[in-house]
Amino acid sequence: MTVRINPRDNLTRAVTTLLVGNHEKSRNFEKLSERLFPDDRVTPILVRAATSPASIGNSTWGEILAGTAVADLVQNLGPTNAGAQVLKRGLSLSFGPAGTISVPTLLAVAADDPFFAEAAPLVVRQDALSAVSLTPKKLGAIVCFSREIFTYGIEAMTAIVSDHLRQSVGAAIDLVLFDTNAATTVRPAGLRSTISAESATAGGGQAAMFTDIGKLVAKVAGISQGNVGIVASPDAASKILLYTGGVFPYPVWSTNGLATGTAMAVALSSVASVIDPTPRITISEAAVLHLEDTSPAQISSTTTAVAAPLRSLFQSDTLAVRLVMQMNWAIRSTAANCVDWVTSITW
């Protein structure tokens, strides 16, 4: 009997298959996948796309299934992953064969009267036709595993691979999605990039929190139509839930992508994201890596300068999984009322 699983699990199983194939020196990934996951009909199709050793992303069927899987992975990194939840509740698209996607601008709710008399003309709003263009930006993550992982059994190994991929991709997305930096040719804009912070309410305590959160929600209410999400640093998120007894009208997500004492409200329907339909996943056992999560550098840029610290996968008997995909997001409204935030809270 074929067991139906989530698309993101197919992607995780495909990565696990590539890891095992590399370990066993097997290049028949389709047969290997059928042996490891006998009730799974989808994962063998994903790994069938591998036309070069240990990579995914060159088959028509593989592209379609991998696209579904990677979108599901990004949008379901976990119920507490703030970036994934924000993108999941906004407009989510796929690049497909297009190099650029134009997303229609989201307009604030107008005071149009939708009711009309018999034989009378229906109101037609004269909108300004505009769009936000989203071009591919390259997102990547590298996760290392020791060969001892192959002694754990296939279920434990798959769970570890899944957890590492989600943690790595989730952390990478949060740090960029919620920052204040403008878009560049390399990365998307942070959601707070064009918005100045509100002044925190003085006095502290529950009253100050209610005032601050009320101010944020009121700012985005006109365009959100009630579809609001609260994203906060771990300390602020826990206080919101504690002060309200866990009963809160909007979802609250915690993220390390915000500095301590920071909270923000997002009109979720105003966020548009585009995810690569063809991720590239590669396994290596011989690369040399610069273990740096802030400012990675070339291994050697001159005859004397060498990046540090380094790890030789061959020397340390480890493997690395590299996931690379195209992704972008933007606020699809020209109005400055889709995001609001406050920092240095007193509560």
PEFEN-V664028 format. One line per field, one symbol per residue. ss: DSSP state (a for helix, b for strand, c for the rest). phi: phi as a letter, one per 20 degrees, with the letter a starting at -180 (. if undefined). burial: # if it has 16 or more other ideal C-beta (glycine too) atoms within 10 Angstrom, else .. A space follows every 50 residues. Layout:
ss=???
phi=???
burial=???
This chain:
ss=ccccccaaaaaaaaaaaaaaaaaaccccaaaaaaaaccccccaaaaaacc ccccbccccaaaaaaaaaaaaaaaaccccccaaaaaaaacbbbbcccccb bbbbccccccccccccccccccccccccccbbbbbcbbbbbbbbbbaaaa accaaaaaaaaaaaaaaaaaaaaaaaaccccccccccccccccccccbcc ccccaaaaaaaaaaaaaaaaaaaacccbbbbbcaaaaaaaaaaccccccc bbbbccccccccbbbbbaaabbbbbccccbbbbbcccbbbcccccccccb cccccbcccbbbaaaacbbbbbbbbbbbbbbcccccccbbbbccccc
phi=.eeecfgffffffffffffffffelddeffffffffcfedeeggffffff dcglbcpcdgfffffffffffffffcfqfdefffffffeeedccflfeeb deegfeeffeefefebfgmefefcfeeefbbdeddfcedbbccdceffff eenffffffffffffffffffffgfegdedeffcfdcffffefddeffff ffomnffffffffffffffeffdelnedcddbfgfffffgfffemmdcfc fccebefdfgmccbdcfffeedcccgfcfdccdcccfddeebddcfcfgb dcfdfcfbfdcefffelcccdddcbebabaeebefececbbcclfde
burial=......################......##.###.##..#.######### ...####.#..################...###############..... #.#.##.........................#.#.##.#.#####...#. ......##.###.###.############.......######..#..#.# #......##.###.###.##..##...######..##.##..#......# .####.##..########################..#.#........... ......#.....#....######.#########...#######.#.#
